[in-house]
């Protein structure tokens, strides 16, 4: 029997790379994307002109901020968050 991911032509390894974003083409910090576009990288994003950050997931729509269209800026990658959490536990 073929596994779920294999039925789409994907290996589990490829899915793991996608989910953890350990790809050679890492999105640069400071990258901006407008509400309504697809999020290109999981991590913390900041709405232009704001100081609070929101965790957004790669592949989802970029949201509105307080019901307004805004430009979002990538301020921290998802894998950096995990590294910081691990370091704080030791």
PAGU-277913 format. One record per atom (N, C-alpha, C): residue in one letter; y, x negated, z negated. Coordinates in steps of 0.001 Angstrom, whole numbers, plus 500000, padded with zeros to 6 digits. Each point is the difference from the previous one (the first is absolute). Example, Ala and Ser with C-alpha at 12.3 -4.5 7.8 and 13.67 -1.06 7.14 Angstrom:
2
MINU nudo     yy     xx     zz
MINU    a 494310 486810 492200
MINU    a 501190 500890 500000
MINU    a 501200 499100 500000
MINU    s 501050 500350 500720
MINU    s 501190 499180 499940
MINU    s 501090 500770 499270
# end
This chain:
90
MINU nudo     yy     xx     zz
MINU    x 498815 499168 500000
MINU    x 501185 500832 500000
MINU    x 501254 499119 500000
MINU    x 500948 500344 500838
MINU    x 501240 499243 500109
MINU    x 500945 500425 498884
MINU    x 500680 499023 499380
MINU    x 500951 500295 498932
MINU    x 501256 500663 500534
MINU    x 500784 500522 499100
MINU    x 501216 500730 500367
MINU    x 500950 499143 500833
MINU    x 500340 498807 499524
MINU    x 500957 499159 500712
MINU    x 499421 499482 501308
MINU    x 498716 499692 499997
MINU    x 499345 499515 501199
MINU    x 500007 501051 501101
MINU    x 499968 501288 499626
MINU    x 500015 501068 501008
MINU    x 501325 500020 500770
MINU    x 501034 499358 499459
MINU    x 501288 499891 500683
MINU    x 500181 498619 500633
MINU    x 498947 499196 499991
MINU    x 500077 498662 500571
MINU    x 500658 498987 499090
MINU    x 500057 500298 498700
MINU    x 500610 499083 499032
MINU    x 498948 499440 499061
MINU    x 500154 498739 499652
MINU    x 499126 499420 498990
MINU    x 500663 500182 498634
MINU    x 499207 499948 498965
MINU    x 500551 500113 498649
MINU    x 500993 498872 499740
MINU    x 499738 498827 500557
MINU    x 500911 498861 499823
MINU    x 501374 500294 500610
MINU    x 500025 500609 501196
MINU    x 501273 500332 500635
MINU    x 500759 501038 499183
MINU    x 499280 500953 499448
MINU    x 500646 501026 499179
MINU    x 500583 499361 498747
MINU    x 499255 499083 499374
MINU    x 500487 499327 498788
MINU    x 501261 499194 500301
MINU    x 500046 499336 501137
MINU    x 501188 499237 500380
MINU    x 501180 500936 500181
MINU    x 499779 501132 500674
MINU    x 501078 500970 500205
MINU    x 500508 500534 498675
MINU    x 499092 500348 499098
MINU    x 500398 500608 498733
MINU    x 500744 499032 499091
MINU    x 499661 498724 500053
MINU    x 500664 499025 499129
MINU    x 501133 499266 500700
MINU    x 500154 500266 501307
MINU    x 501048 499379 500803
MINU    x 499940 498480 499989
MINU    x 498815 499448 499994
MINU    x 499871 498553 500069
MINU    x 499876 499615 501470
MINU    x 501045 500263 500746
MINU    x 500021 499704 501424
MINU    x 500979 498874 500252
MINU    x 499797 499263 501090
MINU    x 500916 498909 500292
MINU    x 501416 500483 500334
MINU    x 500144 501251 500453
MINU    x 501301 500533 500378
MINU    x 500586 500803 498847
MINU    x 500534 499314 499054
MINU    x 500564 500651 498822
MINU    x 501436 500413 500279
MINU    x 500343 501211 499620
MINU    x 501346 500498 500217
MINU    x 500972 499231 499103
MINU    x 501126 499584 500533
MINU    x 500952 499218 499202
MINU    x 500738 500866 498984
MINU    x 500253 499433 498824
MINU    x 500847 500689 499028
MINU    x 501378 500172 500634
MINU    x 500623 501133 499714
MINU    x 501284 500294 500614
MINU    x 499868 500860 501245
MINU    x 498763 500198 500467
MINU    x 499756 500875 501146
MINU    x 500519 501394 499683
MINU    x 500662 500651 500947
MINU    x 500509 501345 499764
MINU    x 499345 501000 500951
MINU    x 499763 501198 499483
MINU    x 499388 501092 500755
MINU    x 500690 501298 499584
MINU    x 500222 500871 500964
MINU    x 500707 501258 499756
MINU    x 499020 501109 499612
MINU    x 500464 500921 499181
MINU    x 499248 501204 499641
MINU    x 499395 500605 501269
MINU    x 498735 500432 499884
MINU    x 499330 500644 501127
MINU    x 499141 499063 500823
MINU    x 500178 498702 499863
MINU    x 499158 499021 500699
MINU    x 498751 499746 499172
MINU    x 499019 499320 500603
MINU    x 498771 499643 499291
MINU    x 500253 498736 499182
MINU    x 499560 500018 498743
MINU    x 500158 498840 499118
MINU    x 499142 498844 500519
MINU    x 500591 498847 500298
MINU    x 499237 498882 500550
MINU    x 499303 499113 498969
MINU    x 500309 500174 498704
MINU    x 499404 499140 498967
MINU    x 500054 500679 498641
MINU    x 498890 499919 499271
MINU    x 499981 500531 498636
MINU    x 500799 499081 499091
MINU    x 500739 500592 499097
MINU    x 500781 499216 499060
MINU    x 501151 500814 499451
MINU    x 500911 499301 499340
MINU    x 501176 500668 499455
MINU    x 501121 499956 501028
MINU    x 500558 501175 500247
MINU    x 501095 500180 500945
MINU    x 501206 500544 499249
MINU    x 501198 499646 500467
MINU    x 501237 500448 499359
MINU    x 500860 500716 501040
MINU    x 500455 501191 499647
MINU    x 500907 500739 500880
MINU    x 501338 499273 500042
MINU    x 500575 499898 501176
MINU    x 501268 499288 500168
MINU    x 501068 500570 499071
MINU    x 500664 499099 499282
MINU    x 501060 500402 499081
MINU    x 499504 500436 498637
MINU    x 498694 499874 499745
MINU    x 499421 500405 498713
MINU    x 499434 498781 499289
MINU    x 499730 500145 498700
MINU    x 499446 498876 499249
MINU    x 498561 500238 499551
MINU    x 499513 501236 500089
MINU    x 498620 500272 499576
MINU    x 499040 499832 501176
MINU    x 498799 499518 499703
MINU    x 498994 499731 501016
MINU    x 498900 501055 499948
MINU    x 499384 500238 501164
MINU    x 498939 500990 500133
MINU    x 498808 499330 500666
MINU    x 498784 500221 499455
MINU    x 498807 499445 500627
MINU    x 499586 500912 501141
MINU    x 499928 499439 501204
MINU    x 499599 500757 501187
MINU    x 498775 499341 500615
MINU    x 499166 500810 500658
MINU    x 498722 499543 500534
MINU    x 500067 499860 501520
MINU    x 499462 498909 500496
MINU    x 499941 499731 501436
MINU    x 499323 501156 500722
MINU    x 500585 500412 501115
MINU    x 499417 501059 500813
MINU    x 500509 501398 499685
MINU    x 500713 500159 498903
MINU    x 500581 501307 499638
MINU    x 501417 500084 500546
MINU    x 500531 501216 500056
MINU    x 501381 500195 500448
MINU    x 500974 499470 498956
MINU    x 501080 499384 500466
MINU    x 501061 499581 499097
MINU    x 500718 501271 499548
MINU    x 500158 500174 498691
MINU    x 500545 501255 499473
MINU    x 501527 500080 500055
MINU    x 500492 501181 499671
MINU    x 501440 500161 499780
MINU    x 500292 499510 498582
MINU    x 501252 499791 499698
MINU    x 500409 499648 498648
MINU    x 500996 501058 499561
MINU    x 499633 500742 498972
MINU    x 500818 501114 499522
MINU    x 500374 500928 501166
MINU    x 498981 500283 500824
MINU    x 500082 500923 501139
MINU    x 500919 499508 501118
MINU    x 500228 498689 500061
MINU    x 500849 499438 501053
MINU    x 499237 498937 500787
MINU    x 500355 499882 501266
MINU    x 499458 498932 500846
MINU    x 500670 498701 499577
MINU    x 499192 498981 499738
MINU    x 500535 498708 499559
MINU    x 499282 498866 500718
MINU    x 500545 498823 499870
MINU    x 499345 498779 500475
MINU    x 499355 499356 498784
MINU    x 498698 499692 500108
MINU    x 499241 499379 498913
MINU    x 499865 498509 500269
MINU    x 500043 499188 498937
MINU    x 499832 498559 500118
MINU    x 498804 499554 499160
MINU    x 499116 499204 500605
MINU    x 498839 499462 499288
MINU    x 500463 498918 499033
MINU    x 499728 500193 498692
MINU    x 500457 499035 499001
MINU    x 498860 499236 499326
MINU    x 498757 500518 500063
MINU    x 498868 499285 499407
MINU    x 498707 500481 500647
MINU    x 499150 499061 500426
MINU    x 498714 500343 500611
MINU    x 499001 500485 498946
MINU    x 499067 500840 500422
MINU    x 498978 500534 499086
MINU    x 499164 498884 499385
MINU    x 499625 498980 500776
MINU    x 499160 498931 499454
MINU    x 500761 499153 498985
MINU    x 501307 499931 500084
MINU    x 500798 499278 499002
MINU    x 499950 500725 498657
MINU    x 499964 501312 500043
MINU    x 499932 500799 498781
MINU    x 498704 499719 499266
MINU    x 498891 499964 500748
MINU    x 498698 499731 499381
MINU    x 499946 498594 499420
MINU    x 500603 499032 500705
MINU    x 500024 498619 499497
MINU    x 500778 499923 498695
MINU    x 501124 500684 499925
MINU    x 500815 499984 498782
MINU    x 499275 500658 498841
MINU    x 499273 501102 500274
MINU    x 499242 500677 498941
MINU    x 498903 499092 499458
MINU    x 499282 499321 500885
MINU    x 498925 499081 499568
MINU    x 500570 498868 499176
MINU    x 501132 499443 500428
MINU    x 500604 498868 499296
MINU    x 500461 500413 498599
MINU    x 500477 501225 499866
MINU    x 500500 500444 498694
MINU    x 498866 500254 499007
MINU    x 498801 500211 500498
MINU    x 498847 500239 499107
MINU    x 499413 498714 499429
MINU    x 500317 498875 500626
MINU    x 499420 498727 499526
MINU    x 500897 499311 499006
# end
